[in-house]
Amino acid sequence: MKIQINDTVRDMTAEEIAAQEKDAIESLPIVKRMQRDELLSASDVHALADRITDEWRVYRQALRDLPAQSGFPDVALPTPPS
């Protein structure tokens, strides 16, 4: 794997590759939470008191409970109601 610093391109060291992989793994919970937050925001329109259905209420609760699931962040996102 190559890395570019300014105008210099060189091969990455094993330590640099390991550090990059560690950073990527550590950021997975953050990425999954960001996806969850975007889905919650997108479903806000369905959460209005006069529009919310039981299906949307369950979906939104499942999104909020996502980080507490066993295996997080390697969990499936819930499917929104149609």
C-alpha positions in Angstrom: 0.0 0.0 0.0 1.3 3.4 -0.9 1.0 6.7 1.0 1.5 10.2 -0.3 2.9 13.0 1.9 3.1 16.3 0.1 4.8 15.4 -3.2 6.4 12.2 -2.0 4.9 8.8 -2.6 6.3 5.8 -0.6 5.2 2.4 0.6 3.5 2.3 4.0 5.3 0.5 6.8 3.7 -2.4 8.6 3.2 -0.2 11.6 1.4 2.5 9.6 -0.9 -0.1 8.0 -1.7 -1.6 11.4 -2.4 1.9 12.8 -4.7 2.7 9.9 -6.6 -0.6 10.3 -6.9 0.0 14.0 -8.3 3.5 13.4 -10.8 2.1 10.9 -12.0 -0.6 13.3 -12.3 1.9 16.1 -14.4 4.3 14.0 -17.0 1.6 13.1 -19.3 2.4 16.1 -19.1 6.1 15.1 -20.0 5.4 11.5 -22.9 3.1 12.5 -24.2 5.8 15.0 -24.0 8.4 12.2 -26.1 6.1 9.9 -28.6 5.6 12.7 -28.8 9.4 13.4 -29.4 10.1 9.7 -32.2 7.5 9.6 -33.8 9.0 12.7 -33.6 12.5 11.2 -35.1 11.3 8.0 -38.0 9.7 9.9 -38.8 12.8 12.0 -41.6 13.7 9.6 -43.4 10.5 10.5 -43.0 11.2 14.3 -45.4 14.1 14.4 -48.1 13.5 16.9 -50.8 13.4 14.2 -48.9 11.2 11.8 -47.0 8.6 13.8 -48.1 5.0 13.5 -47.2 2.1 15.7 -44.9 0.8 12.9 -43.0 4.1 12.8 -42.8 4.2 16.6 -41.3 0.7 16.7 -38.9 1.5 13.9 -37.7 4.7 15.5 -37.3 2.9 18.9 -35.3 0.1 17.1 -33.0 2.8 15.7 -32.5 4.3 19.2 -31.8 0.9 20.7 -29.2 0.0 18.0 -26.1 0.8 20.0 -27.2 -1.4 22.9 -27.6 -4.5 20.7 -25.2 -7.4 21.2 -22.5 -7.3 18.5 -22.8 -3.5 17.9 -21.6 -2.1 15.5 -21.8 -5.2 13.4 -25.6 -5.3 13.5 -28.2 -4.8 10.7 -30.1 -1.5 10.5 -33.9 -1.9 10.9 -36.0 -1.6 7.8 -38.3 1.4 7.7 -42.1 0.8 7.4 -43.5 1.3 3.9 
